[in-house]
């Protein structure tokens, strides 16, 4: 009986995860999240200090 309950619980978890990934895929939510995160990532990227190398191989700031 315990094994049957465990199998049903695991089946329910797998079904819930499958439905969640199906919803994410159907509504393209991963790319919508990436588009929403772009301004935040640009702010972080612009905030960072850069180390650039000159043509002769020496670093300048």
N, CA, C and O atoms as a GROMACS GRO file, in nm:
protein
  244
    1UNK      N    1   0.081  -0.119   0.000
    1UNK     CA    2   0.000   0.000   0.000
    1UNK      C    3   0.086   0.126   0.000
    1UNK      O    4   0.054   0.225  -0.066
    2UNK      N    5   0.196   0.122   0.074
    2UNK     CA    6   0.286   0.236   0.081
    2UNK      C    7   0.351   0.260  -0.055
    2UNK      O    8   0.370   0.374  -0.098
    3UNK      N    9   0.386   0.151  -0.123
    3UNK     CA   10   0.449   0.161  -0.254
    3UNK      C   11   0.351   0.224  -0.354
    3UNK      O   12   0.392   0.306  -0.436
    4UNK      N   13   0.225   0.187  -0.347
    4UNK     CA   14   0.124   0.243  -0.436
    4UNK      C   15   0.106   0.392  -0.411
    4UNK      O   16   0.096   0.470  -0.506
    5UNK      N   17   0.103   0.433  -0.284
    5UNK     CA   18   0.093   0.575  -0.251
    5UNK      C   19   0.214   0.652  -0.302
    5UNK      O   20   0.201   0.762  -0.354
    6UNK      N   21   0.331   0.594  -0.286
    6UNK     CA   22   0.454   0.657  -0.332
    6UNK      C   23   0.453   0.674  -0.485
    6UNK      O   24   0.492   0.778  -0.537
    7UNK      N   25   0.409   0.571  -0.554
    7UNK     CA   26   0.400   0.578  -0.701
    7UNK      C   27   0.301   0.684  -0.743
    7UNK      O   28   0.327   0.759  -0.838
    8UNK      N   29   0.186   0.692  -0.676
    8UNK     CA   30   0.086   0.794  -0.709
    8UNK      C   31   0.137   0.935  -0.681
    8UNK      O   32   0.110   1.028  -0.758
    9UNK      N   33   0.210   0.953  -0.573
    9UNK     CA   34   0.267   1.084  -0.541
    9UNK      C   35   0.369   1.124  -0.646
    9UNK      O   36   0.369   1.237  -0.694
   10UNK      N   37   0.458   1.030  -0.683
   10UNK     CA   38   0.557   1.060  -0.786
   10UNK      C   39   0.492   1.088  -0.921
   10UNK      O   40   0.536   1.176  -0.994
   11UNK      N   41   0.388   1.014  -0.954
   11UNK     CA   42   0.314   1.037  -1.078
   11UNK      C   43   0.250   1.176  -1.079
   11UNK      O   44   0.252   1.246  -1.180
   12UNK      N   45   0.193   1.215  -0.965
   12UNK     CA   46   0.135   1.349  -0.953
   12UNK      C   47   0.239   1.459  -0.968
   12UNK      O   48   0.213   1.560  -1.032
   13UNK      N   49   0.356   1.438  -0.909
   13UNK     CA   50   0.465   1.536  -0.920
   13UNK      C   51   0.511   1.548  -1.065
   13UNK      O   52   0.528   1.659  -1.116
   14UNK      N   53   0.531   1.434  -1.131
   14UNK     CA   54   0.574   1.436  -1.271
   14UNK      C   55   0.470   1.499  -1.362
   14UNK      O   56   0.504   1.571  -1.455
   15UNK      N   57   0.344   1.473  -1.335
   15UNK     CA   58   0.236   1.532  -1.414
   15UNK      C   59   0.232   1.684  -1.395
   15UNK      O   60   0.214   1.758  -1.491
   16UNK      N   61   0.248   1.730  -1.270
   16UNK     CA   62   0.248   1.873  -1.243
   16UNK      C   63   0.366   1.942  -1.311
   16UNK      O   64   0.352   2.050  -1.368
   17UNK      N   65   0.483   1.879  -1.305
   17UNK     CA   66   0.600   1.937  -1.371
   17UNK      C   67   0.584   1.940  -1.522
   17UNK      O   68   0.624   2.035  -1.588
   18UNK      N   69   0.525   1.835  -1.578
   18UNK     CA   70   0.500   1.830  -1.722
   18UNK      C   71   0.404   1.941  -1.763
   18UNK      O   72   0.428   2.010  -1.862
   19UNK      N   73   0.296   1.958  -1.688
   19UNK     CA   74   0.200   2.065  -1.721
   19UNK      C   75   0.262   2.203  -1.707
   19UNK      O   76   0.234   2.292  -1.786
   20UNK      N   77   0.347   2.221  -1.606
   20UNK     CA   78   0.415   2.349  -1.590
   20UNK      C   79   0.506   2.379  -1.709
   20UNK      O   80   0.505   2.491  -1.760
   21UNK      N   81   0.583   2.281  -1.752
   21UNK     CA   82   0.671   2.304  -1.867
   21UNK      C   83   0.590   2.322  -1.995
   21UNK      O   84   0.632   2.397  -2.084
   22UNK      N   85   0.477   2.255  -2.007
   22UNK     CA   86   0.390   2.273  -2.123
   22UNK      C   87   0.335   2.416  -2.128
   22UNK      O   88   0.329   2.477  -2.235
   23UNK      N   89   0.295   2.469  -2.014
   23UNK     CA   90   0.244   2.607  -2.009
   23UNK      C   91   0.355   2.705  -2.043
   23UNK      O   92   0.332   2.800  -2.118
   24UNK      N   93   0.476   2.683  -1.990
   24UNK     CA   94   0.589   2.771  -2.021
   24UNK      C   95   0.619   2.768  -2.170
   24UNK      O   96   0.644   2.873  -2.230
   25UNK      N   97   0.616   2.651  -2.230
   25UNK     CA   98   0.642   2.638  -2.374
   25UNK      C   99   0.531   2.701  -2.457
   25UNK      O  100   0.559   2.773  -2.553
   26UNK      N  101   0.406   2.675  -2.422
   26UNK     CA  102   0.292   2.720  -2.502
   26UNK      C  103   0.284   2.873  -2.505
   26UNK      O  104   0.256   2.931  -2.610
   27UNK      N  105   0.307   2.937  -2.392
   27UNK     CA  106   0.297   3.083  -2.384
   27UNK      C  107   0.432   3.152  -2.404
   27UNK      O  108   0.440   3.274  -2.391
   28UNK      N  109   0.536   3.078  -2.434
   28UNK     CA  110   0.670   3.132  -2.462
   28UNK      C  111   0.719   3.218  -2.346
   28UNK      O  112   0.778   3.324  -2.366
   29UNK      N  113   0.695   3.171  -2.225
   29UNK     CA  114   0.726   3.250  -2.106
   29UNK      C  115   0.876   3.264  -2.082
   29UNK      O  116   0.920   3.362  -2.021
   30UNK      N  117   0.956   3.169  -2.128
   30UNK     CA  118   1.100   3.180  -2.108
   30UNK      C  119   1.158   3.298  -2.185
   30UNK      O  120   1.243   3.370  -2.134
   31UNK      N  121   1.111   3.319  -2.308
   31UNK     CA  122   1.162   3.432  -2.386
   31UNK      C  123   1.105   3.564  -2.336
   31UNK      O  124   1.171   3.668  -2.346
   32UNK      N  125   0.984   3.561  -2.284
   32UNK     CA  126   0.926   3.683  -2.225
   32UNK      C  127   1.006   3.723  -2.101
   32UNK      O  128   1.027   3.842  -2.077
   33UNK      N  129   1.049   3.625  -2.022
   33UNK     CA  130   1.132   3.654  -1.906
   33UNK      C  131   1.267   3.709  -1.950
   33UNK      O  132   1.319   3.803  -1.890
   34UNK      N  133   1.324   3.651  -2.055
   34UNK     CA  134   1.453   3.700  -2.106
   34UNK      C  135   1.439   3.844  -2.156
   34UNK      O  136   1.528   3.925  -2.134
   35UNK      N  137   1.329   3.875  -2.224
   35UNK     CA  138   1.307   4.012  -2.273
   35UNK      C  139   1.288   4.108  -2.157
   35UNK      O  140   1.332   4.223  -2.165
   36UNK      N  141   1.223   4.064  -2.052
   36UNK     CA  142   1.204   4.151  -1.935
   36UNK      C  143   1.334   4.172  -1.859
   36UNK      O  144   1.353   4.277  -1.797
   37UNK      N  145   1.424   4.075  -1.863
   37UNK     CA  146   1.551   4.086  -1.791
   37UNK      C  147   1.656   4.165  -1.868
   37UNK      O  148   1.757   4.204  -1.810
   38UNK      N  149   1.635   4.189  -1.996
   38UNK     CA  150   1.734   4.258  -2.078
   38UNK      C  151   1.771   4.396  -2.023
   38UNK      O  152   1.890   4.426  -2.014
   39UNK      N  153   1.674   4.482  -1.987
   39UNK     CA  154   1.715   4.613  -1.932
   39UNK      C  155   1.796   4.602  -1.803
   39UNK      O  156   1.888   4.680  -1.780
   40UNK      N  157   1.761   4.506  -1.720
   40UNK     CA  158   1.835   4.486  -1.595
   40UNK      C  159   1.978   4.442  -1.626
   40UNK      O  160   2.073   4.491  -1.566
   41UNK      N  161   1.992   4.351  -1.720
   41UNK     CA  162   2.126   4.303  -1.756
   41UNK      C  163   2.208   4.413  -1.823
   41UNK      O  164   2.329   4.420  -1.803
   42UNK      N  165   2.144   4.498  -1.902
   42UNK     CA  166   2.216   4.610  -1.963
   42UNK      C  167   2.268   4.708  -1.857
   42UNK      O  168   2.379   4.758  -1.867
   43UNK      N  169   2.185   4.734  -1.756
   43UNK     CA  170   2.230   4.823  -1.648
   43UNK      C  171   2.352   4.764  -1.577
   43UNK      O  172   2.447   4.835  -1.546
   44UNK      N  173   2.347   4.634  -1.550
   44UNK     CA  174   2.460   4.568  -1.484
   44UNK      C  175   2.583   4.570  -1.574
   44UNK      O  176   2.694   4.596  -1.527
   45UNK      N  177   2.565   4.541  -1.701
   45UNK     CA  178   2.677   4.539  -1.794
   45UNK      C  179   2.739   4.678  -1.807
   45UNK      O  180   2.862   4.690  -1.810
   46UNK      N  181   2.657   4.783  -1.815
   46UNK     CA  182   2.709   4.918  -1.827
   46UNK      C  183   2.775   4.966  -1.698
   46UNK      O  184   2.862   5.053  -1.702
   47UNK      N  185   2.735   4.909  -1.584
   47UNK     CA  186   2.791   4.949  -1.456
   47UNK      C  187   2.932   4.893  -1.436
   47UNK      O  188   3.013   4.954  -1.365
   48UNK      N  189   2.964   4.780  -1.496
   48UNK     CA  190   3.093   4.715  -1.476
   48UNK      C  191   3.206   4.798  -1.536
   48UNK      O  192   3.191   4.866  -1.637
   49UNK      N  193   3.322   4.790  -1.468
   49UNK     CA  194   3.442   4.854  -1.522
   49UNK      C  195   3.505   4.760  -1.624
   49UNK      O  196   3.504   4.638  -1.607
   50UNK      N  197   3.558   4.817  -1.726
   50UNK     CA  198   3.616   4.737  -1.834
   50UNK      C  199   3.769   4.744  -1.831
   50UNK      O  200   3.828   4.846  -1.796
   51UNK      N  201   3.829   4.634  -1.868
   51UNK     CA  202   3.972   4.631  -1.893
   51UNK      C  203   3.988   4.603  -2.041
   51UNK      O  204   3.946   4.498  -2.090
   52UNK      N  205   4.047   4.695  -2.110
   52UNK     CA  206   4.064   4.678  -2.254
   52UNK      C  207   4.212   4.670  -2.286
   52UNK      O  208   4.295   4.733  -2.221
   53UNK      N  209   4.243   4.592  -2.386
   53UNK     CA  210   4.382   4.580  -2.427
   53UNK      C  211   4.405   4.663  -2.551
   53UNK      O  212   4.322   4.667  -2.643
   54UNK      N  213   4.520   4.730  -2.551
   54UNK     CA  214   4.558   4.803  -2.671
   54UNK      C  215   4.610   4.706  -2.775
   54UNK      O  216   4.622   4.586  -2.749
   55UNK      N  217   4.639   4.756  -2.891
   55UNK     CA  218   4.690   4.672  -2.999
   55UNK      C  219   4.827   4.613  -2.963
   55UNK      O  220   4.862   4.505  -3.010
   56UNK      N  221   4.905   4.684  -2.880
   56UNK     CA  222   5.038   4.632  -2.844
   56UNK      C  223   5.031   4.533  -2.727
   56UNK      O  224   5.135   4.484  -2.683
   57UNK      N  225   4.912   4.503  -2.676
   57UNK     CA  226   4.898   4.401  -2.572
   57UNK      C  227   4.898   4.457  -2.432
   57UNK      O  228   4.877   4.381  -2.337
   58UNK      N  229   4.921   4.587  -2.414
   58UNK     CA  230   4.918   4.646  -2.280
   58UNK      C  231   4.776   4.683  -2.244
   58UNK      O  232   4.696   4.722  -2.329
   59UNK      N  233   4.746   4.668  -2.112
   59UNK     CA  234   4.610   4.699  -2.067
   59UNK      C  235   4.595   4.848  -2.039
   59UNK      O  236   4.690   4.914  -1.997
   60UNK      N  237   4.478   4.898  -2.064
   60UNK     CA  238   4.444   5.033  -2.025
   60UNK      C  239   4.304   5.029  -1.966
   60UNK      O  240   4.226   4.938  -1.995
   61UNK      N  241   4.272   5.129  -1.883
   61UNK     CA  242   4.140   5.130  -1.820
   61UNK      C  243   4.053   5.235  -1.881
   61UNK      O  244   3.937   5.250  -1.840
   0.00000   0.00000   0.00000
